């Protein structure tokens, strides 16, 4: 690393403070295993494309065991996106796993993302939480999940519909909410690719969107700069639905504001 970019204090944010014209959005990668390839860390390209089109510089966050390395990546961020992925382990919200719900979990991913969520909430770092992300956010705030909405009788409707970029059902958005102000509407058409959902809402989170069958599709955290969770996959709709593009533009704008506040010199005491 050039000496001009090395932080003398070891603070990772100082590394990028010289690049004040970029907004860095972090997004955790997902662990992938298979019989035909060695273990990998990866993520669907649609997330990167949606954020880049909104003007972000996207920073992939690896799944690491060393909290100091994770913190280094975190300190570089102006905002964070928690994307879709594996089911959150039920033990994380005080439940036992149900065999009939056919869970697919990734304990190391939970460990990393819960740490990132805890830091981001404490620091008022802007958050956009998508699909698994909204569920992870809810658990981080003390909430619980339905392990499978159909198996547990929450709805008779399937919420796992393909193709990924096909709008399937409406979401009623609470008027005046952050979600409504962000997407510019009190009703949006969304895709649906999930079998779990929020059960008990965590802490100070407020519900701001529901599907016609009553599932929670949107949450937000009043009093914070930008904390928004959405159950659908807007990254797949970014080029089809104007509301989805507005969502990514909003988290990038919030990240830009957060970065500006961090770079602003502190006022001298009077």
N, C-alpha and C positions, 0 to 999 in steps of 0.2 A: 504494500500500500504506500503511495507517495506520502512523504512526511507532511505535506500540506493538508492531507485529508485525515491524518491520524489524530485521534483525540488525546491530548495530554492528560486528561483526567480519567480516561477509560470509559467515558460516557458515549454510548453508541450514537446518540442523537447528534453529537457534535460532528460525527463523520459526514452527515448529510446536511448539516446546517448551512454549509457553503452553497448548497443547491436550493435556494429559497424559492425557486420558481417551479418546483415539482411537488406533487402531492402523492405521498407514498401510501398505498393501500395494501395491507397485508392480507394474505389468505392462506390458511393452513392446507398443506397437501394431505392426501389420503394414502394410507398403507395398502398396497395391493399385493396379493400372493396368488400364484397359480402353478399348475403342473408344467406349463410350457415355458415359463420364464422365471428368473430369480425375483426375490422380493423387490418391490419398487415403491417409490413415492410419486404420486401423480394426481391430476385433477382435470376434469373436463375443460376443454379449451374455451367453451362458451363463457365461463366466468371471466377469464382473462380478456376476451374480446369485448364483453359488455363494459368492463371497467376501463379498458384502454380507450374505447370510443367515447367514454364520458370524461376523458382527460387525465386519468390516473396513471401513475407509474406503479405497476403491480409487483409486489414482493412476495414470492412464494415462501411460506414458513415450513421448514422441515419438522418432522416428528423426532424430537430429540429427548434424551433422558436427563441431560445436564441442564438444570434450571438456569444456570448462568448463561449458557448458549441461547436458550429460549428467550431469556430476558434481553440479550443483545439484539435479537431480531425485533422484539417488541419495541424497544427504545427507538427504532428507526421509523416507527409507524405514525401516520397522521390519522388513520382510521383502519378498521379491520372488518373483513367480511367473513362470517362463519358459513360455509357452504353446506350442501347436502352430503350425505354419506351414510355410514353405518348407524345402527340403532344405538342410542345411549344405554349403557348398562343399567338395568333396573336398580341395582344396589346403590347407584348414585342418587336415587331419589327414594331410598328406603323401601323398595319392593323386591319381591322374589321373582326371578324370571319364570314365565309361563312357557312350558314346552309347546303348547298348542298355538303360540304366537310366532313360532319359528323366527326367533331373533337372530340378527347378524350383528355382532358387536366387535368393537375394536378398543380394548381397554387403554392402550397406549395413546390413542387419539383422544379419548375422554380426558385422560390425565393432562395432556397438553392444552386442549381447548378450554377446559375448566380453569386452568391457571391463567390463560390469556383473557378469558372472560372476566375473571376476578380482577385482574389488573386494569382492564379496560373500563370496567364499571367504576372502580375506585378513582381512576384518573380522568373520568369523563371523556374517554376516547370515543369518537363516533363509531357506532356498531350497526352493521346491516347483517341480519341473521336469516338465512334461507333454508327452508325445509328442515333437515336435521338441525340446522343452525337455530331456528326458532325454538326447537325443543331443548337444545343445549342451553340456550339463553334462559329459558324457563327453569330448568334444573339448577343453573347457576344462581338463580334468584330464589331458590327454595321450593320450586313447584314440582309437580309430578306429571307423568305421561300415561296415556293409554298405550299399552304394548301392542295392541292391534285393534283398530276401531271396529272392524267387523266381527272378529272373534269375541270381543268383549261386549258386543251388542250395542255399541254407541250409535251406529248407523247401519242401514242395510245397503247403502250405496258404496260401490267400490271407489276408492280414491287412488287407485293405481291404474291409470289409463295411458295408453300410448296412441300416437307418437308423442315424444316429449314436448314438442313445440305446438301441440294442438290445444287451444282453449276449450275447456270442458264445462265448467260451471261458473256461476257468478259468485262474487264475494260482496256482501253488503258491508260498506265501510262507515264507521261512526263519523257523522258530520262534525267538523271542527277538530278532528284528531290530527296528529302528525301524519298518519298514513293518508288521510283525506287531503290534507294540504300538499303532501308530496306528490301523490298521483293525480291530483286535480279532479277527483270525482268521488262520489259516495257509492259507486258500484263499478266493479271491474270484472272482466272475464279472465279466468286463470286456467292454467294447466294443472294437473294433479298427479303426483308421482310419489305417494306416501302411504304407509299402512299404519303409522302411529300419529298421535296428535297430543296437544296439551290437554291434560285432565284438570288438575288444580293449578290455578295461576299463581306464580311465585311472587312473593313480596309485594313491591309497589308497582309491578307490571300492570298495565291496563289493557284490556281487550279492545281492539280497534277494528276487527274484521271477523266476520263469520260466513260460513258457507250456508246454502239453503237448508241443509240437514243439521245445522247447529254447531258444527265443528269450529273450533277457534282457528282462524286463518291469519290473524294479524294481532300483534301486541306491540306495546311501546312503553317507554319509561319516562313519565313526566319529570321535569326538573333537570333533565340531562340535555346536552347539546343535540345529540341525535342517537337514539337507541331505538331501532325498529326491527321487528321480526315479522317474516311473512312465510306462510307454509308452502306456497307454490314455488315454482322455479322461474323467476322473472328473467334470468340470464338466457333462457331458451326463447323468450318472447320479445327480447329487446328490439329486434328489427321488425316486429309485427305489431306490437302494441305500444302506443305512445306512453302509457302509464309506466310501463316497464323501463323505458329509457329514462323517464323522469326519476325513477327510483335510484338508478345508478348515478345519475347526475347529482342527486341530492346528497348521497353519501360522500361523493367526491367534493362537493361544495362544503359540506360540514368538515371534512378532513382539511381542506384548504384553510378554513377559519381556525381550526384547532392548531394547525401549523403556524399560522400568523400570530396567534396568541402566545405560542411557545417562543417564537423568535423575537417578540416585542420586548424591548428592554424594560426591566422593572423600574417603576417610578422610584426616584430617590426619596427617602423618608423626609418628611417636613418637620 
